[in-house]
Amino acid sequence: MMRGAISRVISVAVGALLVFLGVGATQGAAPRGSLDDTEGTRPPVLVRVVACWPALPLARPLVSAYGRGSAHVVPLLAPMSSEEALGRLSSAEADVAIVSRPWDAASGRVVLDSGDAVYAPRVVALDALVVAVSDANPVRELDGEEVARLFQGQVLDWSEVGEHSGLPQPVAMRPDTVSGALFQESMIGSGVLGTNARVVPHVRAMLSSLRDDPAAVGYVSRAWLRGREGNGVHAVAVDAVRPGTYPVSSALVILTRPGASREATALADHILGPLADPLVRSRYVAPPE
């Protein structure tokens, strides 16, 4: 009987990996006692979670922790852009999504997309974009105008803005991502991204570009710089404001598909629960009550 239950779980997980995304998935089950079930007597339930890249340092350990209890729940986690995550949710290819949305510091509210309301949005944490360079680049501070000029390709040598030399290499997120659009609006404004800019699809590619190129300048989620993933890269103060406090802020919002299973709803509640608090405090900022 036990062998049969294990076989069913393996079968569901393998099949889900083939149709879900093909990207490294995090597998587990719900915390013991979080769902009223009888171990080994229920068919396995797949819960598909998609998370934007800035949310991955939060989602990954929480989904893993969710997997240390009930043998019948199989949660799968896949990272992607916020736009792709919302598409997965709207096409019923995902049950829970964590997406990035602009944060209006003046009103203390998240700026939701028009279609978010149907998914019962709840703010998990606040994040911020920070300007960043390789540790091989000695620059520690820039002003807002210098940042804009760097990304517009108007600075021909690092010596124009700091104690470094060589042709700067701006690195930007795709303009159709939340991070790319937010940085454009907040730091570049009406200016145009330089034709010399290297455009990358996600934060891992951004960190790799910055780490490997001392001439590069880019921007990343502050949460990624606070973990081992940020080794070899450091944040730069802008207008003498400490990295992470200048106003390029976003909110991580959890969305749940209408009609999702109770297991999916329980997982979403788990991500918003007390186990998230130390992760939010160490890498993000807790949203206002």
LUMKOLDO-560194 format. One line per 5 residues: number of its first residue (from 1); for each residue x, y, z of C-alpha. Coordinates in nm, 2 decimals, padded with zeros to 4 digits, m for minus. Layout:
// residues N
NUM = X/Y/Z  ...
//
This chain:
// residues 289
1 = 00.00/00.00/00.00  00.28/00.24/00.09  00.46/00.15/m00.23  00.15/00.23/m00.43  00.11/00.57/m00.27
6 = 00.47/00.66/m00.34  00.43/00.55/m00.70  00.13/00.77/m00.75  00.32/01.08/m00.61  00.62/01.01/m00.83
11 = 00.39/00.97/m01.13  00.21/01.30/m01.07  00.54/01.49/m01.01  00.71/01.35/m01.33  00.40/01.42/m01.54
16 = 00.37/01.77/m01.40  00.73/01.85/m01.47  00.68/01.75/m01.84  00.38/01.98/m01.89  00.43/02.26/m01.64
21 = 00.74/02.43/m01.76  01.05/02.22/m01.78  01.23/02.48/m01.56  01.39/02.35/m01.23  01.10/02.29/m01.01
26 = 01.09/02.28/m00.63  00.88/01.98/m00.51  00.73/01.91/m00.17  00.41/01.87/00.03  00.21/02.06/00.28
31 = 00.33/02.11/00.65  00.21/01.83/00.87  m00.13/01.92/01.03  m00.19/02.21/00.79  m00.46/02.01/00.60
36 = m00.71/01.77/00.74  m00.62/01.45/00.56  m00.53/01.09/00.62  m00.19/01.00/00.49  m00.17/00.75/00.22
41 = m00.55/00.73/00.16  m00.60/01.03/m00.08  m00.48/01.06/m00.44  m00.19/01.30/m00.48  m00.29/01.67/m00.55
46 = m00.06/01.89/m00.76  m00.03/02.26/m00.67  00.14/02.46/m00.94  00.32/02.78/m00.81  00.48/03.04/m01.04
51 = 00.69/03.32/m00.90  00.85/03.63/m01.05  01.23/03.64/m01.02  01.23/03.90/m00.74  01.01/03.67/m00.53
56 = 01.21/03.36/m00.58  01.43/03.40/m00.26  01.10/03.41/m00.06  00.90/03.15/m00.26  01.17/02.88/m00.29
61 = 01.23/02.81/00.09  00.86/02.85/00.17  00.74/02.60/m00.09  01.02/02.36/00.02  00.90/02.40/00.38
66 = 00.55/02.33/00.27  00.67/01.99/00.14  00.76/01.85/00.48  00.42/01.71/00.59  00.15/01.57/00.38
71 = 00.24/01.29/00.14  m00.05/01.36/m00.09  00.04/01.72/m00.19  00.29/01.78/m00.47  00.37/02.15/m00.50
76 = 00.58/02.26/m00.80  00.76/02.60/m00.82  00.87/02.76/m01.14  01.04/03.10/m01.17  00.94/03.34/m01.46
81 = 00.85/03.70/m01.52  00.55/03.86/m01.36  00.38/03.88/m01.70  00.44/03.51/m01.77  00.32/03.42/m01.43
86 = m00.01/03.61/m01.47  m00.05/03.44/m01.81  m00.01/03.10/m01.65  m00.27/03.19/m01.39  m00.52/03.32/m01.63
91 = m00.49/03.01/m01.86  m00.54/02.78/m01.55  m00.18/02.65/m01.60  m00.10/02.76/m01.25  m00.28/02.77/m00.92
96 = m00.08/03.03/m00.72  00.13/03.31/m00.86  00.36/03.57/m00.69  00.41/03.87/m00.91  00.57/04.21/m00.88
101 = 00.37/04.53/m00.89  00.47/04.90/m00.85  00.44/05.04/m00.49  00.32/05.39/m00.44  00.51/05.51/m00.14
106 = 00.31/05.83/m00.11  m00.02/05.65/m00.07  00.12/05.34/00.09  m00.06/05.12/m00.17  00.03/04.87/m00.43
111 = m00.06/04.96/m00.79  m00.24/04.66/m00.92  m00.31/04.57/m01.28  m00.67/04.59/m01.39  m00.70/04.21/m01.41
116 = m00.55/04.13/m01.07  m00.87/04.18/m00.86  m01.02/03.85/m00.97  m00.73/03.66/m00.80  m00.77/03.80/m00.45
121 = m00.44/03.99/m00.44  m00.25/04.00/m00.11  00.08/04.18/m00.05  00.35/03.95/00.08  00.65/04.19/00.10
126 = 00.80/04.51/m00.04  01.11/04.50/m00.25  01.33/04.76/m00.42  01.55/04.79/m00.72  01.91/04.89/m00.66
131 = 02.17/05.01/m00.90  02.46/04.76/m00.89  02.80/04.69/m01.03  03.07/04.42/m01.00  03.29/04.41/m00.69
136 = 03.58/04.48/m00.93  03.42/04.82/m00.99  03.52/05.06/m00.71  03.23/05.30/m00.77  03.01/05.32/m00.46
141 = 02.80/05.63/m00.53  02.63/05.80/m00.83  02.38/06.08/m00.86  02.05/06.04/m01.04  02.17/06.23/m01.35
146 = 02.48/06.01/m01.38  02.26/05.69/m01.36  02.03/05.82/m01.64  02.33/05.91/m01.85  02.50/05.57/m01.80
151 = 02.19/05.38/m01.91  02.13/05.62/m02.21  02.49/05.55/m02.33  02.60/05.91/m02.28  02.90/05.82/m02.06
156 = 03.20/05.71/m02.26  03.43/05.64/m01.98  03.38/05.54/m01.61  03.62/05.81/m01.51  03.35/06.07/m01.59
161 = 03.14/05.96/m01.30  03.38/05.77/m01.06  03.71/05.61/m00.97  03.70/05.36/m01.25  03.80/05.35/m01.62
166 = 03.68/05.20/m01.94  03.36/05.22/m02.15  03.06/05.15/m01.93  02.83/04.86/m02.03  02.47/04.93/m01.92
171 = 02.27/04.61/m01.85  01.89/04.64/m01.84  01.59/04.41/m01.79  01.35/04.36/m02.08  01.12/04.67/m02.11
176 = 00.81/04.45/m02.09  00.90/04.33/m01.74  00.78/04.51/m01.42  01.14/04.57/m01.32  01.24/04.71/m01.66
181 = 00.94/04.94/m01.68  00.98/05.06/m01.32  01.35/05.14/m01.36  01.28/05.32/m01.69  01.01/05.54/m01.53
186 = 01.19/05.61/m01.20  01.56/05.65/m01.31  01.56/05.72/m01.68  01.23/05.90/m01.72  01.16/06.02/m02.07
191 = 01.52/05.93/m02.19  01.58/05.64/m02.42  01.79/05.33/m02.32  02.12/05.34/m02.50  02.17/05.13/m02.81
196 = 02.48/04.98/m02.64  02.27/04.84/m02.35  02.27/04.47/m02.30  01.91/04.35/m02.24  01.86/04.04/m02.02
201 = 01.55/03.84/m01.94  01.57/03.79/m01.56  01.77/03.86/m01.25  02.00/03.57/m01.27  02.12/03.68/m01.61
206 = 02.16/04.03/m01.47  02.37/03.92/m01.18  02.59/03.71/m01.41  02.64/04.00/m01.64  02.74/04.23/m01.36
211 = 02.96/03.98/m01.18  03.16/03.89/m01.50  03.21/04.24/m01.64  03.38/04.51/m01.43  03.25/04.77/m01.68
216 = 02.89/04.67/m01.64  02.62/04.87/m01.45  02.27/04.73/m01.40  01.99/04.70/m01.14  01.86/04.41/m00.94
221 = 01.61/04.33/m00.67  01.76/04.41/m00.33  01.65/04.07/m00.20  01.90/03.89/m00.44  02.19/04.10/m00.32
226 = 02.12/04.00/00.04  02.18/03.64/m00.02  02.47/03.43/m00.16  02.33/03.49/m00.51  02.47/03.84/m00.48
231 = 02.83/03.75/m00.42  03.06/03.95/m00.64  02.81/04.23/m00.69  02.75/04.54/m00.47  02.48/04.81/m00.46
236 = 02.55/05.17/m00.54  02.41/05.47/m00.35  02.22/05.71/m00.56  02.21/06.09/m00.47  02.38/05.99/m00.14
241 = 02.08/05.78/m00.05  02.15/05.44/00.09  02.08/05.15/m00.15  01.74/05.01/m00.10  01.58/05.33/00.03
246 = 01.57/05.54/m00.29  01.22/05.53/m00.44  01.23/05.25/m00.69  01.00/05.02/m00.49  00.77/04.73/m00.58
251 = 00.54/04.50/m00.40  00.53/04.12/m00.42  00.17/04.02/m00.45  00.03/03.67/m00.42  m00.26/03.57/m00.65
256 = m00.47/03.26/m00.63  m00.67/03.12/m00.92  m01.05/03.12/m00.86  m01.17/02.77/m00.80  m00.82/02.65/m00.70
261 = m00.81/02.35/m00.47  m00.81/02.39/m00.10  m00.45/02.26/m00.10  m00.35/02.55/m00.33  m00.53/02.80/m00.10
266 = m00.36/02.65/00.20  m00.02/02.69/00.03  m00.09/03.06/m00.05  m00.19/03.11/00.32  00.13/02.93/00.42
271 = 00.34/03.18/00.21  00.17/03.46/00.39  00.20/03.30/00.73  00.45/03.34/01.02  00.72/03.12/00.85
276 = 00.76/03.40/00.60  00.83/03.67/00.86  01.21/03.61/00.91  01.26/03.58/00.53  01.08/03.90/00.47
281 = 01.28/04.08/00.74  01.61/03.95/00.62  01.57/04.02/00.25  01.27/04.25/00.20  01.05/04.50/00.39
286 = 00.73/04.40/00.56  00.43/04.57/00.41  00.24/04.82/00.62  m00.05/04.68/00.83
//
